[in-house]
Structures are given as C-alpha cells and as structure tokens.
Amino acid sequence: MSETQSLSAETFKEVLKSRDFTGKVVLVTGSSGGIGEAIVKLFAYLGAQIVVTGRNVESIKRVAAEARELSPKKLKPLEVVADLQKSVDLKRLLIETIDTYGRLDVLVNNAGVGSVSSVRDDNFMNAFDTTINTNLRAVLELSHLAVPYLEKTNGTIINNSSIVSLYPHALGLAYCVAKTGLDMATKILALELGPKIRVNSVNPGTTLTDSFRSLASKSQVFKDMIIRSETNAPLGRVGSTFDIAKAVTFLASTDAQYITGAILVVDGGLVHNNAGPFP
C-alpha cells in the first residue's frame, strides 16, 4: 500500500483544523495598525490569545477591543506599548507576554519602517541606522529573546519582509539592504533553530494599508505607485492587508509544518515584472 493510500480520513481532517489556534499565544509586533492589525485580528478570530503592541496607546486599545470582538471566546488581548528600537522595551514585551500567558507559540516580526533616501543625502546615515535598527536588528534581538520559549512549544517565527529584498531600487538603499538581510536571517535561523522552531518570511508587494491610502490621497507619487502596481502585477491589483494576514496564518498553521526557511512572496506576481514601485 502506498503512503497516499494509507492516509486516513482523520489525517485529512487535520487540514480542516489547521487554522484553529485555540490555546496558542501569538505575538505580532507593529500590530496597532496596517498589516500587523490585520494579522493580529485574524489570529484572534482563529482562536489565539494575542499580544497587540505598538507605540500609540490609543491605536493599541482600538485594535485590541476590535480583536476581542472577533475572538470566538471574546479573549482579552494583552496590550503592550513598546518602542522596538529600545532593548529594554523588547525585553519587557516578551516578559509581559510570558508573565500573562505562560507561553509563546508564534512570533510575527511585522513592525518596520519605510525609507526613501539617497546615499548623497546629508542625513543618509541617520535614516540608514533607523531603518536597519527597526527592520533588522530589532527582529533579531526579539527572536533571540523568544527562542527559549518557542523551543518549549515547537513554535514558529514569521518575518514580514518585502519584495524589495529581491531586486534593487534606487533611493531604497537602506530599506532594500534591511529586507535582504532579513531574508538571509530567515534562512539562517531556520537552519539554526530546527527542528523545534520553524522560521519563514512573508514578502509583500505593494499593499494598500490605511497609511498608504492616506499618502496616496495627498501625493501623486504614491498614487502613481498604486497605478504602476496594478498595471504591472499579473493579477491586476495591489495587495490588501488581509492577503498578507492569510499568508502569515498559513505559515503558522500545521498545514505548513514541513515548511521552514521559505521566502513566501505575496505580491500578485509583481516581482516577475521587475518593475514594481518601492513598496
């Protein structure tokens, strides 16, 4: 009998249950808005106990309240105000998570900052340091702190990268370097942390967040980004935050239990035209 023939109905039922995160603890950085908000809300809907974190108190409270309503058991999220460029805040974020829930199953390193600057700019190094510290260093430091807890739960780390890690963009030196470094970190962490911890990356293309909509309403540059993305993407549209959230929950699910070190591009095919805007 082949392996496929020996698969039972119970085995196939696991697929239906794969997005049930009941009893799991999920920490999503930068979850007070944008892509992070969509991710944390979807995890709440799927039964997880969640940590909502960011720098704006009111935004955190709003997302936490809305996520609680989405939770099947109306679970109250943990709310943590934290600046991820500060090591003391990273440590406090993890300590509060463990003190509250006693475990950690999924770490989503979502928080990041955009950067459009030229190496000729007077403030280039300041912009570079801020971008690297937020988009790369903070990810590695928080992952480092989380490893002992994730090993206990056979947990997973999911990094939010970008398609700009895959090809160069003028005026995107700091951002492209940070995201390229993040992709390599994902692969190395997968090697170092297996078999107990899986590590993967989601690489969005142009994604229509509330902040992006706001910028597009005021700036022709950002309007043009949307138009170019819609034109160049084979699927004919820009991404939604829910598109990214679904990819993240897939990578966290048991359906992805044999996936680690992967760079999952979620961009409607934009990267294949190599003509997308700087997201």
N, C-alpha and C positions, 0 to 999 in steps of 0.2 A: 504493500500500500504506500502510495506517495505521501509526502508531507502534506500536500494540499488536500488530498482525500481524507487524511486523518484529522483535519481541523474540525472541531465540533461546533455545534450551534452556540455553545457557551463562549467559545473563543470569538466568534463573530459578534456576539453581544457586547464584547468589550469595546468595540468600535462605537456603539451607541452610547456607552457610558464614559467614553474617553474625555468628554468635556465637562464631566462632573467633578468640580474641585471642592466639594464638601469636605471640610476638615483640613483643607490646605491653607497655608498662610502665604500671601503674596505681597511683596514689597515692590512698588513701582515708583521710581524716582521721577520727579517732574510731572507728577500726576494731578496737579492743580489746574491743568488746562491742556488744550491741544491733544496731541496723540496720546499722551500719558493719561489724560482724563478718559478717553475712550477705552484704553486698555484696562484701567482700574475698574471702570463701570462694568465692562464685560465680564471680568473676573468675579465681581460682586454678584452679577446676575447668574453666573455659573456656580455659585455657592461658596466661593472662597471668603476667607477672612482677609481683609485688605488693609494696607497701610497707604494713606494718602499723604503725600509730602510735597513741599514746595517752599517758596519764600513768602507768598502772600497769604496772610491768615484768612482773609475773607474768602478768597478763592478756594482754599483748602476746605473751609467749612461748607461752602456751597457744594463742592464735588462730593464730599463725604455724606452730606444729607441726601443728595440725589442718588448716590450709590446705595445707601441704606434702603431706600425705597425700592431699588431694583433687586436687592437681595431677597431670595425666597424666604429666608427666616428673619429678614429685617435685621441682619447683623450690623452692629455699630462699628464703623471703621475706626482704626487708630489714626489720629491726626497729628502730624509732626511738622513743625516749621523748621526748616534746615537750609543752610547755605552749603552746597556741596563742595565749594572751594575751601571750606574750613574743615580740617581733620577732626576737630573736636565735635563738629556737628555730625559728621559721618559716623563717628563712634557712638554718639548719643542716639542717632537714628536707629542704629542696629540694636543698641542696648534696650531702648524703649520697645522695639518690636519683640525682642526675646522676653523681656520682662512682662509684656502684655499677653503674648500668645504662647510663649514657651518653645517656639519652634520657627523655622523658616523653610519653606518648600520651593518658592520661586522668587528669584531676584530679577527684576526687569530694570536694567540700566538705561532708562529712557531720557533722562534730563540732558539737555545740551543747549549750546548757544550757537547762533549763526555768526558768520564773519565774512565780510566782503572788504578786502583791503589789499593794497599793493605793497610789495617789498620796498617801493620808493616812498611810501607814506612815512611821515615823521613819527607817528605813533604806532608803527607796524609791530614792534616788539611787544608793546603793551597788549595789542589786540591778539597777537600770537600766543602770549602767555595765558591770557584769559581763556582763549579757545582750547588750547591744549589742556589746561588745568581742569576745565569743566568737562570737555568731551572725551578725555582720555585718562588723565591722572585720577580724577575722582572715581571713574569707573573701576580702575584697577585697585584703588585703595578700598573701596566699598566691597568689591569682590573678595579681596584679601581678608577683610574682616569677617565676611559672611561664610567663607569656606568651612570652618569647623561646624557650623550649624547646618549647612547644606549637605555635608557628608553624612550627618545623622539621619537625614530624611531622604537620601538619594535624590537630592533636589536638582534644580536646573537654573542656569544663568542665561538670560537673553539680553543681548545688547542691541540698542537701536542705533544703527549706523546710517548709511546713505549711499545712493548710487554714485555720489561724487568720489567715493573711495576707489572706483573702478576706472576712472579716466580723469585727466587733468582739466581744470578750469582756470583761466586767467582770473585774477583777483580773488581766487579761492585758496591761496596757498595754505593759510593756517587751518581752514576747515577741512580741506582735502587731505592734508597731512594727518590731522587728528583722526579722521574717519578711516583712512588707510591703515593707520596704526591700530585702530580699534578692531578692524577686520583681522589683522595679524594676531592681535592679542586673543581674539576669539578662538582662533585655530590653536594657538599655543596652550591656552587654558584648557581646551578640550583634550589635548594630549596629556597635560599635567594632572588634570582632575578626574579623568576617567579611571575606573568605570562607575564610580559612585555619583559623580556630578556630570551632567551634560551641559555643554556651552555652545550656544548658537547665536547668530546675528540676523536681524531683520534689516534690510537695506531699502528704505522707501525712496521713491522718486518724488516728484512734486506732489505735495499733499495739502489739501485745502483745509487748513485749520482756521479757527476764528481770527487769529492774529494775521494769518496770510490774507484772509478776506479783507481785513481792515486795511492792511498795507495796499492791497490791490485797489481799494476804493479811493485811495489818496495818491497813488503813484502809478504812472504809466509803465514804469519799469516792471513792476510786479504784475500789472495787467498783461503785459507782453509775455511774461514768464508763463502765465496760465495759457495764453493763446498758443505759444510755441509748444508747450507740453501737450495740449490737446491735439495739435496738428501732427506732432512727431510720434506720439505714442500709438502703436498699432491698435490699441483698444479704444482710442479716440477720446479719452478723458483724463483728467487729473485724478489722483487718488483721494479717498476720504480717510478720515481718522479711523473709521470702522474697518476699512480694508486692512489697515495695519494691525489693529487690535485683533482681528480674526487670525492673522498670521502668527501673532505672538501667542495667543491661546493654543493654537495648533502645536507650536513648538514646545509649549509647556505640557501638553497632553500626553497620554500614553500612546496615542497614535504615532508620536514622534520618538518613541522610546529607543529606536535604533538610529537616531539622527544626532550627531554631535560634530562640532567643528564646521557646521554648514553656514554659508552666506546666502540667505534667502532674499532674493531681490523681489520687491513688491512695487512695481512701477508701471504696470500696463504695457511693458515691453519697451519703454522709453530708452533704456540704456542701449538697446540694439541699434538705434539710430545714431547713437553717439552725438546727439545734437540737442539734448535736453538742457534746460536752463540750470543755473546754480540753485539747487533747492533751498 
